[in-house]
Amino acid sequence: MVALILPQIQTLASHLVNQIAAGEVVERPSSVIKELVENSLDAAAKSITVEVEAGGTRLIRIVDDGCGIAKDELILAISRHATSKIRNLEDLEKIGSLGFRGEALPSIASVSRLNIRSRQASTSDTEIIHGWKINARDDDIAVPDASPPGTTIEVRELFYNVPARKKFLRTEQTEYKHIELLFKTLALSHPNVAFRLIHNQKTIYQLRAADNLEEQRQRLAVLCGKDFAGSLIEINIEIEDLRLNGWVALPTFNRSQADMQYFFVNQRIIKDKLVSHAVRKAYHDVMFHGRHPAFVLSLEMDAGQLDVNVHPQKHEVRFRNSREVHNFLYSGLHRALADVQPSQQIESPAFAITGSQPQSSALPSISEQTGISFNQFTRYPTTPGRVGEQSQAYAALLQTNEADPIRTQPQEAQIPPLGFAIAQLKGIYVLSENLEGLVVVDMHAAHERIVYERMKQNAAGEGVIKQPLLVPFSLNISQAEADLVEESEALFEHLGFGLERLGLEQVRVRAIPALLKNANTDQLIRDVLSDLLEYGQSDRIQEHENEMLSTMACHASVRANRLLSISEMNALLRDIEQTERSGQCNHGRPTWKQLSLDQLDKFFKRGQ
């Protein structure tokens, strides 16, 4: 019989401990850059240069003009669990810095050749003549160095002594793409800091500090593209100790992937499913299916209400009051998207719509958008006589007539954002002239949104109407979900459900929302319970009701190939200007498009 040899517990060697820690902190070159740049930001740097060679595998050099490191502290800087940012447990519970664990430098040093050069800035009392240099391989040796104020850290030959880790690195181009993405994110999170990125001795980005909104927009254009920068909605919302600022893109600017979504909490880069859910929900009613919104948002809050010590690489955070944060993000963004008006999307001066502009009772206004019939409109005939009628109508438009709002050229301040209608194209599009040029409106899509918003307002005023079931049924759920039903009876009544607990894992369904009587009730209740457990609230009922209202609005809206008079077209334009989310139909498609005079001149090569 072979004797069983029990393994003995022993203390690991210090270099092995550092390499294990490096496995959590240092995943690839971009991980090194993130840790080092965050240290520079914590040192109050106003200018940071990131230089890399061979995708960061050969060289990473971070140069900043921060406060610098004293000679005696240089040796401590490469020691494990040494940090200037944490003193006691209270500091750990209210972390205000980006780095705080004291593991980054020793972990990086254990898998690379690391050098630090640093010089503290001179003060009025003390003049710092020179800086100091330390090599992580030379223990406790700091030598004088003629470095400028600030800190320079060089990381050479990453993973040279850990071949198993090095072989998992991707190609130079792939690693550089990760670095470039990180660089963009860091530059967006700290717009008041100047950033520079150099790859293989070539300057890729050189960004000056952006101290005002216009300079921040310019930085957005450089990092995210001119199309993104040209479709922004500025966000600035503050409630109690929560403040959200930044930009979200109009729904018409969307992506096939969630690759242009930047979110920061107290300027810390995070990826959080609660945040993603809140933003996605805010765009739910205006985003085309399968597409993703784009945004750069920064949330500021009390550091004591935030746990950042959740993930080894600090990508995730935990909100102490997640329901409050979720509601704040959703309600703020939802309202901001709803408030976008054509006047904000068109580069023209502000205006006031006056009562003298044409209205029409033939096309129902925003107060009459249910039960609509357009039988009074005839389909376009295909006979040649119709061409003659159109020609006569067009000739009449060209005549100067004081009663004609199109040709009288009113004061610019009185011209609405979408202008005045001039024609209808193929019974589908309304053509309008405004200060900028030509506006093309999809009349069905636009009217569908108008009707839909009015229906939602009516439904919200009446509340959720319950439909009692003749034959109640039971539903098997988890104990946690059953507990939630018992604790939240009033909430479910508000949502239109009549639920009561039968047993440990069973509830009885006595009533459901009347509008959803044909829905899959079992699955709907399970989804609502899942949302309540995860996010503290659920909008499943509202979403399903909105889907029904959207379908009804689609059928109630003016259809294609319907002839509208000029007055009716103008009435549609005015309703678009006064309706929330009118830039997109119920399915997320755009409802109108502005073609400026410059765009038309360029197309026709006028002046060239």
Secondary structure, DSSP 8 states (H G I E B T S, - for coil): -------------HHHHHHHHHHHH-SSHHHHHHHHHHHHHHTT-SEEEEEEEGGGTSEEEEEE-SS---HHHHHHHTSTT--SS--SHHHHHS--SS--SS-HHHHHHHTSEEEEEEE----SS-----EEEEETTSTT-EEEE---SEEEEEEESTTTT-HHHHTT---HHHHHHHHHHHHHHHHHH-TTSEEEEEETTEEEEEE----SHHHHHHHHHHHH-HHHHTTEEEEEEEETTEEEEEEEE-TTS-BSSS-SEEEEETTEE---HHHHHHHHHHTTTTS-TT-B--EEEEEE--GGGEE-TTSTTS---EETTHHHHHHHHHHHHHHHHHT--HHHHSSS------TTS---SSS--TTS-SS---TTS-----SHHHHHHHHHHHHHHHS--TT-TTTS---GGGS-TT-EEEEEETTTEEEEE-SSEEEEEEHHHHHHHHHHHHHHHHHHHH---EEEEEEEEEEE--HHHHHHHHHTHHHHHHHT-EEEEEETTEEEEEEEEGGGTTS-HHHHHHHHHHHHHHHS---HHHHHHHHHHHHHHHHHS--TT----HHHHHHHHHHHHHSTTTTB-TTS-B-EEEEEHHHHHHHTTTT-
